[in-house]
Amino acid sequence: MVIKPPSDVFMIRYEGAELFSPDLSIRYVVLGKGFGLDMARWAQWLISEAERLVRTYSMVIRSRDR
């Protein structure tokens, strides 16, 4: 299943990250594309998608039982 959330859930797009040890003596660079999400909007979207899928599935089951 491919999920396609609306663009307003994405706060930032990035192409890597820097990781530091607690005393900042060691630094790692990790490459890779990713996204930062607005968790409140993400959660709202996930809930609405789940509700939509339940309604759709319920309609399919009811129409099959007739």
SULKA-V736371 format. One record per residue. N is the residue number from 1. RES is the residue in one letter. OMEGA is omega in radians with two decimals (999 if undefined). Layout:
BEGIN
n={N	N}
res={RES	RES}
omega={OMEGA	OMEGA}
END
This chain:
BEGIN
n={1	2	3	4	5	6	7	8	9	10	11	12	13	14	15	16	17	18	19	20	21	22	23	24	25	26	27	28	29	30	31	32	33	34	35	36	37	38	39	40	41	42	43	44	45	46	47	48	49	50	51	52	53	54	55	56	57	58	59	60	61	62	63	64	65	66}
res={M	V	I	K	P	P	S	D	V	F	M	I	R	Y	E	G	A	E	L	F	S	P	D	L	S	I	R	Y	V	V	L	G	K	G	F	G	L	D	M	A	R	W	A	Q	W	L	I	S	E	A	E	R	L	V	R	T	Y	S	M	V	I	R	S	R	D	R}
omega={3.09	3.11	-3.11	3.13	3.11	-3.06	-3.09	3.06	-3.14	3.12	-3.07	3.01	-3.12	-3.11	3.10	3.14	3.03	3.12	-3.10	3.01	-3.11	3.13	3.10	-3.13	-3.13	3.14	3.04	3.03	3.13	3.14	3.11	-3.12	3.12	-3.09	2.93	-3.05	2.93	-2.99	3.12	3.12	3.10	-3.14	3.12	-3.14	3.13	3.12	-3.12	3.09	3.12	3.11	3.13	-3.14	3.10	3.11	-3.13	-3.14	3.12	3.12	3.12	3.13	-3.13	-3.12	3.11	-3.12	-3.09	999}
END
